[in-house]
Amino acid sequence: MDANYSMGLYKQLQETIQKVEELAMENAGLKTEVESLRKENAALKAENQKLKAIINKDSSNSSKPPSSDAFRKICNSREKTGRKPGGQPGHPGSIPVL
């Protein structure tokens, strides 16, 4: 019985060693993949920063003419009253000339 027990332990040890080796190979593959993704991420961040710098240029911070600036809507600071535009009720208006 001692020989069977030893053989069982030896077999389990071999299976465990094989699993550890497989996991080590998978780990090495994942490390190289992570490294390549980090490099790609850094390149994309640099490209993104360069494109943002190009987009943010206008006539005030580059040699572009003011006519090339994009249209920017001026915000109205007046508060809405809820009234309709035009003459309001109760306004005398003008008398039509016949």
C-alpha positions as CSV (number, residue, x, y, z in Angstrom):
1,M,0.0,0.0,0.0
2,D,2.9,2.3,0.6
3,A,4.1,1.9,-3.0
4,N,0.6,2.8,-4.4
5,Y,0.5,5.8,-2.1
6,S,4.0,6.9,-3.3
7,M,3.0,6.4,-7.0
8,G,-0.2,8.5,-6.4
9,L,1.8,11.3,-4.8
10,Y,4.4,11.2,-7.6
11,K,1.6,11.4,-10.2
12,Q,0.0,14.3,-8.5
13,L,3.3,16.0,-8.2
14,Q,4.0,15.6,-11.9
15,E,0.5,16.9,-12.8
16,T,1.0,19.9,-10.5
17,I,4.5,20.6,-12.0
18,Q,2.9,20.5,-15.5
19,K,0.1,22.9,-14.6
20,V,2.7,25.3,-13.0
21,E,4.8,25.2,-16.2
22,E,1.6,25.8,-18.4
23,L,0.7,28.7,-16.1
24,A,4.2,30.1,-16.3
25,M,4.1,30.0,-20.1
26,E,0.6,31.7,-20.1
27,N,1.9,34.3,-17.7
28,A,4.9,35.1,-19.9
29,G,2.6,35.5,-22.9
30,L,0.3,37.8,-21.0
31,K,3.2,39.9,-19.8
32,T,4.4,40.4,-23.4
33,E,0.8,41.3,-24.4
34,V,0.5,43.8,-21.6
35,E,3.8,45.4,-22.6
36,S,2.7,45.8,-26.2
37,L,-0.6,47.2,-25.1
38,R,1.2,49.7,-22.9
39,K,3.3,50.9,-25.8
40,E,0.3,51.2,-28.0
41,N,-1.6,53.1,-25.3
42,A,1.4,55.6,-24.9
43,A,1.5,56.1,-28.7
44,L,-2.3,56.7,-28.8
45,K,-2.1,59.2,-25.9
46,A,0.7,61.1,-27.7
47,E,-1.3,61.2,-30.9
48,N,-4.5,62.3,-29.0
49,Q,-2.5,65.1,-27.3
50,K,-1.1,66.3,-30.7
51,L,-4.6,66.3,-32.3
52,K,-6.1,68.2,-29.4
53,A,-3.4,70.8,-29.8
54,I,-4.2,71.2,-33.5
55,I,-8.0,71.5,-32.8
56,N,-7.6,74.1,-30.1
57,K,-5.7,76.5,-32.3
58,D,-7.5,79.7,-33.3
59,S,-6.5,83.2,-34.4
60,S,-5.5,84.2,-30.9
61,N,-2.9,81.5,-30.4
62,S,-1.6,80.8,-33.9
63,S,-1.0,82.6,-37.2
64,K,-4.4,81.6,-38.5
65,P,-6.6,84.6,-39.7
66,P,-9.7,85.5,-37.7
67,S,-11.9,84.5,-40.6
68,S,-10.9,80.9,-40.0
69,D,-12.2,80.9,-36.4
70,A,-15.3,78.7,-35.9
71,F,-18.6,80.4,-35.1
72,R,-19.1,80.8,-31.3
73,K,-22.5,81.7,-30.1
74,I,-22.6,84.6,-27.6
75,C,-24.5,83.7,-24.5
76,N,-27.5,85.9,-23.6
77,S,-27.5,86.8,-19.9
78,R,-31.0,88.1,-19.9
79,E,-33.6,86.0,-18.0
80,K,-36.7,84.9,-19.8
81,T,-40.0,86.5,-18.6
82,G,-42.4,84.0,-20.2
83,R,-44.0,86.7,-22.4
84,K,-44.5,86.2,-26.1
85,P,-42.6,88.5,-28.4
86,G,-44.4,91.5,-29.9
87,G,-47.1,93.8,-28.5
88,Q,-48.4,92.7,-25.2
89,P,-52.0,92.7,-24.1
90,G,-53.2,96.1,-22.9
91,H,-50.8,98.0,-25.2
92,P,-52.7,100.8,-26.9
93,G,-51.0,100.2,-30.2
94,S,-51.5,102.7,-33.1
95,I,-54.8,103.8,-34.7
96,P,-55.0,102.7,-38.3
97,V,-55.1,105.6,-40.8
98,L,-58.0,105.4,-43.2
